Amino acid sequence: MFTSERLPLAERYAELLATEGVVRGLIGPREAPRLWDRHLLNSAVLAEAIPEGSSVCDIGTGAGLPGLVVAIARPDLQVTLVEPLLRRTTFLEKVVEELGLAHVTVRRGRAEELHGEQVFDVVTSRAVAPLERLLGWSMPLASPTGATVAMKGRTVHDEIDSAASFLLKWRCGAPEVSEVGVGIVDPPTTVVRVPWADPSQIGWPLARDAKRRRTKRGPRAAK
């Protein structure tokens, strides 16, 4: 998953996760010995589902999984890591600077704060939320020809069924479930891709409504 030039970067990232990541509470100490099998390789194979030269937004990235790992493996991508917690973004900024990842931007905040501000070719995530809620955060960030590409588990088909009304309401295309990393990780990583049904009639009201809701909540909270 990593070329000979990129492997040392992945190894250094793993070292930082196993040391500073544990100290900062980004991963549990029991996860350190199994970082490669359980986290890094599992995330790296997501790169198979991302077209060359794409702009990528990884929401709820945490310690950089999967977005930072994908960025290390794929220098052709422009990757934005979105994370609301300061201790996590501080760690991510340190890693990006130390590894010289000029194609990576760290953005502190929630995904919905970017609605109406930026769009991306691919919006990724790993174990962030059930599909319906996840799409509410990620689809407004997907360009007209872009898509949400999320890592999911065994319940993915149940989540798709539960999100049926949302998919229809916001004019999303049919979810596509696939496996990446076959023969590389065991078990392979399950990925669901959700595009817009029609690039000319996408569900942009979702982003605009989110902004209005934030504006309305502000005055009430002040009272």
C-alpha positions in Angstrom: 0.0 0.0 0.0 3.0 2.3 0.4 5.8 2.9 -2.1 9.4 2.6 -0.9 9.5 6.4 -0.8 6.3 6.7 1.3 6.8 3.8 3.7 9.2 5.7 6.0 6.5 8.3 6.4 3.9 5.7 7.3 6.3 4.1 9.8 7.0 7.5 11.5 3.3 8.2 11.7 2.8 4.8 13.4 5.6 5.7 15.9 3.9 9.0 16.7 0.5 7.3 17.1 2.0 4.7 19.5 3.8 7.3 21.6 2.3 10.8 21.5 -1.1 9.5 20.3 -1.4 7.4 23.4 -0.2 10.2 25.7 -2.7 12.6 24.2 -5.5 10.0 24.5 -6.0 9.7 20.8 -5.7 5.9 20.9 -5.8 3.4 23.7 -2.5 1.9 24.9 -3.8 -1.6 24.0 -4.2 -0.4 20.3 -0.5 0.5 20.0 0.8 -3.1 19.3 -1.8 -3.6 16.5 -1.7 -0.3 14.8 -0.7 -1.6 11.4 -3.2 -4.5 11.1 -6.2 -2.8 12.8 -5.8 0.8 11.8 -3.1 1.8 9.2 -3.5 -0.9 6.6 -7.2 -1.0 7.1 -7.3 2.7 6.3 -4.7 2.7 3.6 -6.7 0.3 1.4 -9.4 3.0 1.1 -7.1 4.7 -1.4 -8.3 2.0 -3.9 -11.7 3.7 -4.0 -10.4 7.3 -4.6 -9.7 8.5 -8.2 -6.3 10.0 -9.1 -5.9 13.7 -8.4 -9.0 14.0 -6.2 -9.7 16.6 -3.5 -10.6 14.7 -0.4 -12.2 15.7 2.9 -12.0 13.4 5.8 -14.6 14.3 8.4 -14.2 13.3 12.1 -10.7 12.2 11.3 -9.6 11.9 14.9 -6.0 10.9 14.9 -6.0 10.9 11.1 -7.8 7.7 10.3 -8.3 7.2 7.4 -7.5 10.6 5.9 -3.9 11.0 7.0 -3.0 7.5 6.1 -4.6 7.9 2.6 -2.6 11.1 2.2 0.6 9.4 3.1 0.0 6.7 0.6 -1.3 9.0 -2.2 0.6 12.3 -2.7 -1.5 13.0 -5.8 -4.5 13.8 -3.6 -5.3 17.1 -1.9 -6.6 16.1 1.6 -8.4 18.2 4.2 -8.6 16.7 7.7 -11.7 17.9 9.6 -11.7 17.4 13.4 -13.4 19.5 16.1 -11.1 18.6 19.1 -8.1 20.8 19.7 -5.9 18.1 21.1 -6.4 16.1 18.0 -5.9 18.9 15.5 -2.7 19.9 17.4 -1.4 16.3 17.0 -2.4 16.2 13.3 -0.7 19.6 12.6 2.5 18.2 14.2 2.4 15.1 12.1 1.7 17.0 8.9 4.6 19.4 9.5 7.1 16.7 10.6 6.3 14.5 7.6 6.3 17.4 5.1 2.8 16.7 3.8 2.3 19.9 1.9 -0.8 18.4 0.2 -2.6 18.0 3.6 -4.7 20.7 5.4 -5.9 20.4 9.0 -9.2 22.1 9.7 -10.4 22.4 13.3 -14.2 22.3 13.3 -17.3 20.2 12.5 -18.2 19.1 9.0 -21.3 21.2 8.9 -19.3 24.3 9.5 -17.9 23.8 6.0 -21.3 23.5 4.3 -21.7 26.1 1.6 -18.0 27.0 1.9 -16.1 24.1 0.3 -16.8 21.1 -1.8 -14.6 18.1 -2.6 -14.4 15.2 -5.0 -14.5 12.6 -2.2 -15.7 12.9 1.4 -14.3 10.1 3.6 -14.9 8.9 7.1 -14.3 5.9 9.4 -16.7 4.8 12.1 -18.2 8.3 12.5 -22.0 7.7 12.6 -24.8 5.6 11.1 -25.2 6.3 7.4 -28.2 8.6 7.4 -26.6 11.0 10.0 -23.2 10.7 8.2 -24.7 11.7 4.9 -26.3 14.7 6.4 -22.8 15.9 7.3 -20.9 14.7 4.2 -23.1 15.1 1.2 -23.2 18.9 1.3 -19.4 18.7 1.0 -19.5 16.5 -2.1 -19.2 18.3 -5.4 -21.8 17.8 -8.1 -19.8 14.9 -9.5 -18.4 13.9 -6.1 -19.4 11.3 -3.6 -19.3 10.2 0.0 -16.9 7.2 0.4 -17.2 5.8 3.9 -15.7 2.9 5.6 -18.4 0.7 7.1 -18.9 -2.6 8.9 -21.3 -5.5 8.7 -24.4 -3.5 9.2 -23.9 -1.4 6.1 -26.9 -2.8 4.3 -29.2 -2.2 7.3 -27.9 1.3 7.4 -28.7 1.8 3.7 -32.2 0.5 4.3 -32.7 2.9 7.2 -31.4 5.9 5.1 -33.8 5.2 2.2 -36.0 8.2 2.8 -33.0 10.5 3.3 -31.4 9.3 0.1 -34.6 10.0 -1.8 -35.3 13.4 -0.2 -31.8 14.8 -0.9 -31.6 13.3 -4.4 -28.7 11.0 -3.6 -27.7 8.2 -5.9 -28.0 4.5 -5.1 -25.3 3.5 -2.5 -22.6 1.2 -3.9 -21.1 -1.3 -1.5 -17.7 -2.8 -2.2 -14.6 -4.3 -0.6 -11.2 -2.9 -0.8 -7.9 -4.4 0.3 -8.8 -7.9 -0.9 -5.7 -10.1 -0.4 -4.0 -7.3 1.6 -6.1 -7.0 4.8 -8.2 -9.7 6.4 -11.0 -9.2 6.5 -11.2 -6.7 3.6 -12.4 -3.2 4.3 -16.1 -2.6 3.5 -16.8 0.7 1.7 -20.0 2.4 0.8 -20.0 5.1 -2.0 -22.9 7.5 -2.3 -22.9 9.9 -5.2 -25.5 12.5 -6.2 -28.3 11.0 -8.4 -28.2 13.9 -10.8 -25.2 16.4 -10.7 -27.5 19.1 -12.1 -30.1 18.7 -9.3 -28.2 18.0 -6.1 -29.5 18.5 -2.6 -27.9 21.8 -1.8 -30.8 23.0 0.4 -29.3 20.7 3.0 -26.3 23.0 3.4 -28.3 26.2 3.3 -30.7 24.8 5.9 -27.8 23.9 8.1 -26.6 27.5 8.0 -30.1 28.9 8.9 -30.4 26.5 11.8 -27.1 27.6 13.2 -28.1 31.3 12.8 -31.4 30.7 14.6 -29.8 28.7 17.5 -27.3 31.5 18.2 -29.8 34.1 19.5 -31.7 31.6 21.5 -28.5 30.3 23.1 -27.5 33.9 24.0 -30.8 34.3 25.9 
